[in-house]
Amino acid sequence: MIKSMTGYGRARETVNKRDITVELRSVNNRYLDCTVKLPRVFLFAEDAIKSMVQKSVSRGKVDVFVTIDATGADESVVSVNESLARGYLTAIRAMGETFGLSQEISARELARMPEVLCVTKAEEDLESVAADICSVLEKALAAYQRMRETEGAKLAADIEGRLQTIETLTAAVEERSPQTVAEYREKLLNRMAEVLSSTTIDESRILTEAAIFADKVAVDEETVRLRSHIAQLREMLRSGEPVGRKLDFLIQEVNRESNTIGSKCSDLEITRKVVALKAEVEKIREQVQNIE
């Protein structure tokens, strides 16, 4: 199933006391351009996020927005500055001996001394945090992919309908083309009859001129290639791989064959069919620009 390059996905979960929200948005682009925006303190997870997106998306400008509320995950560690506490204790005992005071001091009293107790933030396992973010990203990617597949199915249906119209127009051109030769022969015969009313008309010359004209306006090769391109387009639309670039190239070939048919034929009816055909080709080309 083909996918559109335009999509949106969002997921929000609380993982290890962190409230994590991930949003993905994408628009058309010739190549993959992934931009990640997340809080500065979590920039270490950027490479992991980009790597995960690159495995799921081949083309498009993808913006990933990550917001994290880590208030509940903040943990503090209380530690004892033992050397400082020992210094305080030694100094207090010395004071007691010097001034004849009691040297008894409780742990609580010692803890109240400046900087004896140190409060620091617990170190985080960066790989674990990155994995938590990627777990939410995975769910956002799933929603994003579903939207792209839905949009891709609509694009494929639209293109398929236009391909059917192109086939119908091609068949009409194929049916009309031989008639233009017969009409040209008849017109040539009538003109010569008017000019050479008293002279015998050279039938072989008429046949030669008609043959030359038929060779000039023959579009058999073009219509055969056109049908081949249409068949390939249909096959690509059913492919599960990214085919946007291939479709873009092939639709250019379809346009080239259409132009050739138009340049060969001077018949008004065929010209109208070719104009309609090229209009359908242009609409398909616009749609192909949205396909991954």
Salt bridges, closest charged atoms under 4 A:
GLU13 OE2 - LYS139 NZ 3.60
ASP19 OD2 - ARG12 NH2 2.60
GLU23 OE2 - ARG25 NH2 3.74
GLU46 OE2 - LYS50 NZ 3.49
ASP63 OD1 - LYS61 NZ 3.27
ASP74 OD1 - LYS121 NZ 3.51
GLU124 OE2 - ARG18 NH2 2.90
ASP132 OD2 - ARG18 NH1 3.80
ASP158 OD2 - ARG162 NE 3.08
GLU160 OE2 - ARG234 NE 2.71
GLU167 OE2 - ARG234 NH1 3.03
GLU174 OE1 - ARG227 NH2 2.88
GLU183 OE1 - ARG176 NH2 2.89
GLU203 OE2 - ARG185 NH2 2.43
GLU209 OE2 - ARG205 NE 3.26
GLU221 OE1 - ARG225 NH1 3.98
GLU222 OE2 - ARG225 NH2 3.80
GLU222 OE2 - LYS264 NZ 3.10
GLU253 OE2 - ARG256 NH1 2.36
GLU257 OE2 - ARG225 NE 2.86
ASP267 OD1 - ARG176 NH2 2.92
GLU269 OE1 - ARG176 NE 3.72
GLU280 OE1 - ARG162 NH1 3.12
GLU282 OE2 - ARG285 NH2 2.75
GLU292 OE1 - ARG148 NH1 3.19
